[in-house]
């Protein structure tokens, strides 16, 4: 049975091992709120993820594109609920 290449896994760099839960204190321009579509966790500006190239950055600063290698992440894993969601689903228009 053929097996495809391993699925890249971005993750939040957290030296303590426990994801912090922050209330959103900054919102992106354009009236969008960023939060996990599964558990409603809202990342803070200092929350970061790591690409397979080992570059660490806030994935929402670049809409899921790694500045280190240019890879576009179509899904993002929530550090709180540990589930994957399409990256675009994290952006919610405020009504």
C-alpha positions in Angstrom: 0.0 0.0 0.0 1.6 3.3 -1.0 2.2 5.8 1.7 2.3 9.6 1.0 4.9 12.0 2.5 4.4 12.8 6.1 1.9 15.5 6.9 3.8 18.7 8.1 2.8 19.6 11.7 3.0 23.2 12.8 2.9 23.5 16.6 2.9 26.2 19.2 6.3 26.7 20.8 5.7 26.3 24.5 8.7 25.5 26.7 6.5 24.9 29.7 4.2 22.4 27.9 0.8 24.0 28.8 -1.0 26.2 26.4 -2.0 29.5 27.9 -5.5 30.7 27.3 -5.6 34.4 26.5 -8.5 36.8 26.0 -7.9 38.6 22.7 -6.5 42.0 23.5 -5.6 42.9 19.9 -7.7 42.3 16.9 -6.4 42.3 13.3 -7.4 45.2 11.0 -10.6 44.9 9.0 -12.9 43.8 11.8 -11.7 40.2 11.9 -11.4 38.1 15.1 -9.1 35.2 15.1 -10.1 32.1 17.1 -10.2 28.3 16.9 -13.4 27.3 15.1 -13.6 24.2 17.3 -13.1 25.5 20.9 -13.1 29.4 20.4 -9.6 29.8 21.9 -8.1 33.1 20.8 -4.4 33.3 20.1 -2.4 36.3 21.6 0.2 38.2 19.6 3.0 36.3 21.4 1.7 32.8 20.5 3.8 31.1 17.9 3.8 27.9 15.8 6.8 26.1 14.2 7.1 25.0 10.6 8.8 21.9 9.4 11.8 24.1 8.4 12.0 25.0 12.1 11.1 28.7 11.6 9.0 29.9 14.6 6.4 32.7 14.1 2.8 33.7 14.7 1.0 32.0 11.8 -1.8 34.6 11.8 0.7 37.4 11.0 1.2 35.9 7.6 -2.1 34.1 7.0 -0.5 30.7 7.4 2.5 31.3 5.1 5.9 30.4 6.7 8.3 33.4 6.3 11.3 31.0 6.5 10.5 28.7 3.6 7.3 30.0 2.0 5.1 26.9 2.8 1.4 27.7 3.0 -0.3 25.9 5.8 -3.9 25.0 4.8 -4.7 23.8 8.3 -3.7 25.0 11.8 -3.6 23.0 15.0 -5.1 24.6 18.1 -2.7 24.4 21.1 -5.7 24.3 23.4 -8.0 21.6 22.0 -5.2 20.0 19.9 -7.5 19.7 16.8 -6.8 20.7 13.3 -9.0 23.2 11.4 -8.7 24.9 8.0 -6.6 28.0 8.5 -9.1 30.2 6.8 -11.8 29.0 9.3 -9.9 30.8 12.2 -10.8 34.2 10.7 -14.2 35.4 11.8 -15.9 38.6 10.7 -17.2 40.7 13.6 -20.8 41.6 13.2 
